[in-house]
Amino acid sequence: MLVSKKLRHLEYYDLQRTFDELYEKSQKGHKFSNLFEIIASDENIKLAYRNIKRNKGSKTAGVDGLTIKNVKKLSEEKFLEIIKKKLAWYSPKAVKRVEIPKPDGRKRPLGIPTIMDRIVQQCILQVLEPICEAKFHERSNGFRLNRLAEHAIAQCYKMIQQQNLHFAVDIDIKGFFDNVDHDKLIKQMWNMGICDKKLLCIVKEMLKAPIVLPIGEKIYPTKGTPQGGILSPLLSNIVLNELDWWIASQWEDIPTRTKYKCFTHKNGSLNKSATYVQIRKTNLKEMFIVRYADDFKIFCRKRSDAIKIFEAVKMCLKERLNLEVSEEKSKIVNLKKNYSEFLGFKLKAIKKGKRYIVKSHMTDSAVKKAEEKLIARIKEIRKSGVAEEKEALTVSQQEKFMEFVKQSNVYNTYYPMFTIMIGTGLRCGELIGLTWKDINIKAKTVNVDHQLIYKNLGDGCKFHISTPKTESGIRIIPMTQEVAKAFEEQRKINFMLAKDKSIEVDGYSGFVFTAKSGRPLMPNGVNSVLYNIVDAYNKTEVERAKKEHRKAELLPKFSAHVMRHTACTRMAECRMDVKVLQYIMGHAHIDVTMEVYNHIGELTRIENEIARLDSMVLNA
């Protein structure tokens, strides 16, 4: 979940408000002439490092041979000094060219900047993104926050199934990333309100950075944006944003003398059906674009319209953007007769009763790719011998983990939450969905009748309240003294951090566990915190063991589910009645609970046998 990570990282450096202001100002047509100050700020640079360090690409070296591992060795002060100096007098190092094989046998060229240049690009991206987001068209879906290929496919479904547009203009741009006009791009950025001349000069320098080919030859590009560059996806959207709005201006955004009523959907999109009814009475050619990066379709009602639109779009790309269309790959498709491919799917309109619906399949190439990935994964599992198992923490591991959290200046605020997890065995969704209304300190009970999820239910990825995993999940869990104390401590933490309690999800508010902003915790966020703590513990333990000349006792990486399994195991070890344990854990079937008991019983038998053997040796 890249998006959630980005949002979570913003909370560390209090930049959310800054970026929100940039977005709002951009919506109002503000001209930004002093963005460099934000780009070169300590908080923005540190955020860039945090966003980039977990990327797989950060471990790939550029022409200087350096990776994120080399950056980690620098002190914070030294790192900030290097980046600020680089921004002040920016001169990018050469980009390393690598070639990635494509399914059709050809090769895709990728450009790999140096790690420091990537961090600089990330600094710029973070500031430009909210400004550009405010200007992008709603049916531009590639490389955008909270936008996925699924959104583009859903929009295609709408065009075919609801709008009854059964002619698709499929256009392929010849080598789009390699043919972007630099001067045109800079003008487009200026027109978007990005008027910081120093920033525009840096972007221009990035685009002109020399490229080192696999054979060692160095070339100097005069056009194009290197695929693989962090800033390239955003720049590509800026280039094609003009096309999006030009197509919209030809029909859906045509001004009408009468202002017809419109309403807004839950996802924020505008319903202009009343306006469209009136425009359809004219001779204007109905057209809608759906775009994902440089892949796009234009949906039309009639073939004659599609032919004219095809030619008009080719002229627009040529005259406005200096881009050529591939005649071999571009075509007009009658969706009632033929499939049209888009983002790994092939779409067709088939008749069902009196209307047409979408019939879709994975493309042959997508199926082949999926099969290859599956085969590779199977081989990996076979090679390892066994699949990954989720084992409970031992008592020793649990104690070491909890003590480390308690003593940590960074993670100690999570101590009450982990105490509650161990003491109640709550599922992750049940835990983050808890509100203070569910907690009865006097009666020492926790009421569980809902869980919090974060997923797309048709209106974009959002928080939602749902019922527990099973009917047995609805339960009242008794608190131990330790758990009750942890809840009281959590209340104090929330008060001290002045967390906003007004945030509401499906009628639920006052969440027990929230981010600094007051927003509920992300389900994956709990796991990320656990992974980070284990990494921090292991790093400290390795250093301590080295000083004490002993072997380091490391903790395994574990998830929130393992914490739940650990809680169940601790209760079973205390010989809690199996039916009571089943109720507390919310297991639908007692077999699940018995598995824990049987496992403990097996361990006990082994321990007793070892003790017996030791006794025999001593007696001998």
Residue pairs with C-beta under 8 A, 6 or more apart in sequence:
1 522
1 524
3 145
3 146
3 461
4 454
4 522
4 524
4 525
5 51
5 54
5 528
6 51
6 145
7 16
7 522
8 515
8 522
8 525
8 528
9 47
9 50
9 51
10 16
10 19
10 47
11 515
11 516
11 517
12 46
12 47
12 50
13 43
13 44
13 46
13 47
14 43
15 43
15 44
15 47
15 126
16 517
18 38
19 126
19 127
19 129
19 130
20 130
22 32
22 38
22 127
22 130
22 131
23 130
23 131
23 133
23 134
24 134
25 32
25 131
26 32
26 130
26 131
26 132
26 133
26 134
26 135
26 192
26 193
27 134
29 193
30 193
31 193
31 195
32 131
32 193
32 194
32 195
32 196
33 195
33 196
33 197
34 196
35 127
35 128
35 194
35 196
35 199
36 87
36 196
36 198
36 199
38 44
38 127
39 87
39 123
39 124
39 126
39 127
39 199
40 83
40 84
40 87
40 88
40 123
42 80
44 123
44 126
44 127
45 79
45 80
45 83
45 84
45 119
45 123
46 76
46 80
47 126
48 83
48 119
48 122
48 123
48 126
49 71
49 79
49 119
49 122
51 122
51 126
52 58
52 68
52 118
52 119
52 122
52 230
53 68
53 71
53 72
57 112
57 118
57 228
58 67
58 68
58 115
58 118
59 67
59 68
59 69
60 67
60 112
61 67
61 96
61 112
61 115
62 93
62 95
62 96
62 112
62 113
62 114
62 115
62 117
62 118
63 93
63 94
63 95
63 96
63 114
63 212
64 93
64 114
64 115
66 114
66 115
66 116
67 115
68 115
70 115
71 79
71 115
71 116
71 119
74 82
82 116
83 116
83 119
83 120
83 123
86 116
86 120
87 120
87 123
87 202
90 120
90 201
90 202
90 205
91 205
92 113
92 114
92 117
92 120
92 205
92 206
92 209
93 113
93 114
93 116
93 117
93 209
94 209
94 210
94 211
94 212
94 218
95 111
95 112
95 113
95 209
95 210
95 211
95 212
95 226
95 229
96 111
96 112
96 113
96 212
97 109
97 110
97 111
97 112
97 211
97 212
97 213
97 214
98 109
98 110
98 112
98 214
98 228
99 107
99 108
99 109
99 110
99 214
100 107
100 108
100 109
100 110
101 107
101 108
102 108
103 365
103 368
103 369
104 365
108 227
109 178
109 227
110 226
110 227
110 228
111 211
111 226
111 227
111 228
111 229
112 228
113 121
113 209
113 226
113 228
113 229
113 230
117 206
117 209
118 229
118 230
120 202
121 206
121 229
121 230
121 231
122 230
124 199
124 202
124 203
124 231
125 230
125 231
125 234
128 194
128 231
128 234
129 145
129 234
131 192
131 193
131 194
132 192
132 234
132 237
132 238
132 241
133 144
133 145
135 192
135 193
135 241
136 144
136 237
136 241
136 244
137 241
137 244
137 245
137 248
137 289
137 291
138 269
139 152
139 155
139 244
139 288
139 289
139 290
139 291
140 147
140 237
140 240
140 241
140 244
140 291
141 147
141 148
141 149
141 151
141 152
141 155
141 290
141 291
141 292
142 149
142 152
142 233
142 236
142 237
142 291
142 292
142 293
142 295
143 233
143 234
143 236
143 237
143 293
144 237
146 460
146 461
149 292
149 343
149 344
150 456
151 460
152 290
152 291
152 292
152 342
152 343
153 342
153 343
153 345
153 360
155 290
156 290
156 297
156 299
156 342
156 347
156 358
157 347
157 358
159 165
159 288
159 290
159 299
160 166
160 299
160 335
160 347
160 349
160 356
160 358
161 349
161 355
161 356
161 357
161 358
163 288
163 299
164 301
164 355
164 356
165 286
165 288
165 299
165 300
165 301
166 301
166 334
166 335
166 336
166 349
166 356
167 299
167 300
167 301
167 302
167 303
167 305
167 306
167 332
167 333
167 334
167 335
168 297
168 298
168 299
168 300
168 306
168 332
168 333
168 335
168 340
169 297
169 298
169 299
169 300
169 306
169 309
169 310
169 313
169 332
170 297
170 329
170 330
170 331
170 332
170 333
170 340
170 341
170 342
171 296
171 297
171 298
171 310
171 313
171 314
171 317
171 325
171 330
172 325
172 326
172 329
172 330
173 179
173 294
173 317
173 323
173 324
173 325
173 326
174 323
174 324
174 325
174 326
175 224
176 236
176 294
176 323
177 224
177 225
177 226
177 227
177 232
177 236
177 294
178 223
178 224
179 223
179 224
179 322
179 323
179 324
180 223
180 224
180 225
180 235
180 236
180 239
180 323
181 223
181 321
181 322
181 323
182 204
182 207
182 208
182 222
182 223
184 239
184 321
184 322
185 207
185 225
185 235
185 238
185 239
186 200
186 203
186 204
188 238
188 239
188 241
188 242
189 200
189 203
189 238
190 200
192 238
192 241
194 200
203 231
203 235
206 229
206 231
207 221
207 224
207 225
208 220
208 221
208 222
209 221
209 226
210 218
210 219
210 220
210 221
211 218
211 219
211 220
211 221
211 226
212 218
213 219
225 231
225 232
225 235
225 236
226 232
233 293
236 293
236 294
237 293
239 321
240 291
240 294
240 296
240 321
242 320
242 321
243 289
243 291
243 296
243 313
243 316
243 317
243 320
243 321
244 289
244 291
245 253
246 316
246 320
247 287
247 288
247 289
247 298
247 313
248 289
250 284
250 285
250 287
250 312
251 279
251 284
251 285
251 286
251 287
251 288
252 272
252 276
252 279
252 287
252 288
254 279
254 284
256 275
256 278
256 279
258 278
260 272
260 274
260 275
260 278
261 274
262 270
262 271
262 272
262 274
262 275
263 270
263 271
264 270
264 271
265 271
265 459
266 459
267 458
267 459
267 460
268 460
279 286
280 286
285 300
285 305
285 308
285 309
286 300
286 301
286 305
287 298
287 299
287 300
287 305
287 309
288 298
288 299
289 296
289 297
289 298
289 299
290 296
290 297
290 299
290 342
291 297
292 342
292 343
295 342
295 343
297 340
297 342
298 306
298 309
298 313
300 306
300 309
303 332
303 334
306 332
307 332
310 330
310 332
313 325
314 325
314 330
317 323
317 324
317 325
318 324
318 325
333 339
333 340
335 347
335 348
335 349
336 348
336 349
336 350
336 351
336 356
338 348
339 346
339 347
339 348
339 361
340 346
340 347
340 348
341 347
341 363
344 362
344 363
344 365
344 366
345 360
345 361
345 362
345 363
345 366
346 360
346 361
346 362
346 363
347 358
347 359
347 360
348 358
348 359
348 360
349 356
349 357
349 358
349 359
350 356
350 357
350 358
350 359
362 370
381 387
390 558
390 559
390 561
390 562
390 565
391 556
391 562
391 565
392 562
392 565
392 566
392 568
392 569
393 401
393 558
393 562
393 563
393 566
395 570
397 555
397 556
398 422
398 566
398 570
400 537
400 553
400 555
401 418
401 533
401 534
401 537
401 555
402 415
402 418
402 419
402 422
404 411
404 533
404 536
404 537
404 540
405 411
405 412
405 414
405 415
405 418
405 533
406 412
406 415
408 533
408 536
410 536
411 529
411 532
411 533
411 536
413 493
413 497
414 529
414 533
415 486
415 489
416 486
416 487
416 489
416 490
416 493
417 431
417 486
417 490
417 513
418 563
419 482
419 483
419 486
420 426
420 431
420 483
420 486
420 487
420 490
421 431
421 560
421 563
421 564
421 567
422 563
422 566
422 567
422 570
423 479
423 480
423 482
423 483
423 486
423 567
424 446
424 477
424 479
424 483
424 567
424 584
425 477
425 564
425 567
425 568
425 571
425 584
425 585
426 434
426 446
426 448
426 477
426 564
427 451
427 468
427 469
427 473
427 560
427 561
427 564
427 586
428 523
428 526
428 527
428 560
428 561
428 564
429 451
429 452
429 453
429 466
429 468
429 469
429 523
430 448
430 450
430 451
430 468
430 473
430 586
431 513
431 526
431 560
432 452
432 511
432 513
432 520
432 521
432 522
432 523
432 526
433 450
433 451
433 452
433 465
433 508
433 511
433 520
434 446
434 511
434 512
434 513
435 508
435 509
435 510
435 511
435 512
436 491
436 510
436 512
437 510
438 446
438 447
438 448
438 449
438 512
439 446
439 447
439 487
439 512
440 446
440 447
441 479
441 484
441 487
441 488
444 478
444 479
444 484
445 476
445 477
445 478
445 479
446 476
446 477
446 478
446 479
446 483
447 476
448 468
448 473
448 474
448 475
448 476
448 477
448 586
449 467
449 468
449 474
450 465
450 466
450 467
450 468
450 508
451 465
451 466
451 467
451 468
451 469
451 473
452 463
452 464
452 465
452 466
452 505
452 511
452 520
452 523
453 463
453 464
453 465
453 466
453 523
454 461
454 462
454 463
454 464
454 522
454 523
454 524
455 461
455 462
455 464
456 462
457 464
463 505
463 506
463 520
464 505
464 506
465 505
465 506
465 507
465 508
467 473
467 474
468 474
468 586
469 586
470 586
470 587
470 588
471 588
472 582
472 583
472 586
472 587
472 588
473 586
474 586
475 583
475 584
475 586
477 584
478 584
479 487
487 512
490 512
490 513
494 501
494 512
494 514
497 516
499 514
499 516
499 517
499 518
500 514
500 517
500 518
501 509
501 510
501 511
501 518
502 509
502 518
503 509
503 511
503 514
503 518
503 519
503 520
505 511
505 520
511 520
511 521
513 520
513 521
514 520
514 521
515 521
515 525
526 560
527 559
527 560
530 557
530 558
530 559
530 560
530 563
531 557
534 555
534 556
534 557
534 558
537 555
538 552
538 554
538 555
541 552
541 553
541 554
541 555
542 552
542 554
544 552
545 551
545 552
545 553
546 552
564 585
565 596
567 585
568 581
568 585
568 593
568 596
569 596
569 599
569 600
571 581
571 584
572 581
572 593
572 596
572 597
572 600
573 600
576 584
578 590
578 593
578 594
578 597
579 590
581 593
581 596
582 590
582 592
582 593
585 592
585 593
587 593
